[in-house]
Amino acid sequence: MTGHRAHWDLDEEVTFLNHGSYGACPRVVREAQRAWQDRMESEPVRFFQREYQDALDEARASLGALIGAQPEDLAFVPNATYGVNSVVASFPLRAGDEILVPNHAYAACHNAVDYFAERAGAQVKVIPIPFPCEDPEIVIERVLAAVTDRTVLALIDWVTSPTALMMPVAGLVEALEERGVDTLVDAAHGVGMTPLDLDTLGAAYTTGNCHKWLCTPKGSAFLHVRADRRERVRPAAISHGATASDERRSRFHLEFDWTGTYDPTALLVIPDAIAFLETLEDGGIDGLMARNRSLCLTEREHLADLLRTPLPCPESMIGTLAAIPLRNRDVRPAVWPLEEDPLQEWLWAEARVEIPVFAWPALDTRMIRISAAAHNDPSDYARLREALKGAPSELL
């Protein structure tokens, strides 16, 4: 299996196995963005007042076709965390309402839910999901067991960040909807990792990043809101769209499409990113996603064998990220997102291997997480394994 690293300007001295954190944008897409930026700066008034909206609509239609979403249900946001904030801030929470959040939720989004729930006098019910997790049905059972007549919303990750579990989103959305509970799907890892069909999924709200597995520049993400919920959702930044009038555009788009002057070019090259990824493998993007997942499944087995650790979940819960538990759980945990575990620091300093290591004190777990992106190939993971053989045993 060969990689496509030649299309990326990644540091040749680094084995880059952390696409999952911030993504990495290929050269051709960055060049397309620079062309848009040059056009924007050559005549800003022309760009923003005469060209921007049509270009944004084209990007929205392109993304919608890929993820199975009607353009009228799609808004652009800077990142999935902004999308979660917009939904929860707009949600009609009342005192005594309950929001369900599995304990694997991304911390930034969990923080947003906590903040707005506290303001409203609502309760956040944290659902313990085991890791290792032997069956996705366990997730469904745990979530549904927590539903009461006061439950109004559930925040569900499509793929969890530290534990890299692909959650049974379709089953959860359907079962929660039957119980009158809206689902907010955090698909920060979704588009470009696994096929999406948001109209068929039917979740009330789904937000996702394009800068990760769709390989767009940073600052490109989407919020999909089901038609019957669109009027209630407003952006986290209220701006001119609140009072603007244009019979050609919905209030939803008027508000989200213009929250203030910004650089929208990361969004405008979404069609370029899609077109580029379509060329890398037979079968287009679907073929690329299958290739990346196959690589991830193979390499997680090799890594688990080296670390003498059982695989923590079935293949059905794996996309293009995989986390493997480490034996030593007593290493000092990082206390904030930009701090690194000592093993991560050692791998970078001694071997120039870029890979995240997470501590999870609540479950007495540390784990190392691999990514499998288009620019990766088996030699990257071989270098990781060779470096781990030389790592101090107390870090493993």
Buried (B, 14 or more C-beta within 10 A) or exposed (E): EEBBBEBBEBEEEBBBBBBBBEBBBBEBBBEBBEBBBEBBEEEEEEBBEEBBBEBBBBBBBBBBEBBBBBBBBBBBBBBBBBBBBBBBBBBEBEEEBBBBBBBBBBEBBBBBBBBBBEEBEBBBBBBEBBBBBEEBEBBBEBBBEBBEEEBBBBBBBBBBBBBBBBBBBEBBBBBBBEEEBBBBBBBBBBBBBBBBEBBEBBBBBBBBBBBBBBBBBBBBBBBBBBEEBBEEBBBBBEBEBEEEEEEEBBBBBBBBBBBEEEBBBBBBBBBBBBBBBBEBBEEBBEBBBBBBBEBBBBBBBBBBEBBEBEBBBEEEBBBBBBBBBBEEBEBEBBEEEEEBBBBBBBBBEEBBBBBBBBBBEEBEBBBBBBBBBBBBBBEBBEBBBEBBEEBEEEBB
